[in-house]
C-alpha cells in the first residue's frame, strides 16, 4: 500500500499537485479548488505538528474510530466520496492566493520525509501507528487530488 512516508509516493503526489491550475473543478463535494487546497495545507500542518488543534479523540471516535481506521487502511481502495472534512478543517472563505497555498502544499509533502510528530492524535481515529498514519495521509491527499481531476 502507498504511504506518505515512501519517497515514490511523495514524488507521485508532488507531480499531481503540480498539475493543479485554476481550471480544475470539483468532480464531487462542496469545496472549490482554493478551499480544498487550504483544507489540505491546514490538515497537513496539524498532522506535521505545526497547527495546534485539540489533540484528543472525540467521544464518537472512542466508540468507532479504531474500527473505521482499520477498514480504511486495510487495502488500496481510495477514500469514498463525500467523507466529512472535520469541523477544524472546513473552509468558509471562497478564494485567496491559490498558487501560494499550492507551493506550501508541495513543501509539506516533502516534509513528510522527515516526519517527527509521533505523538499525533487524530480527533476521530485517536493515536495512530506510524504505518496507519502514512497510509491514511496518502489516501487523504489522493482523495482530494482525485476530487479535482489530478
Secondary structure by P-SEA (a helix, b strand, c coil): ccccccaaaaaaaaaaaaacccccccccccccaaaaaaaaaaaaaaaaccccccccccccccccaaaaaaaaaccccccccccccccccccccccccaaaaaaaaaaaaaaccccccccccccccccccaaaaaaaaaaaaaaaaaaacc
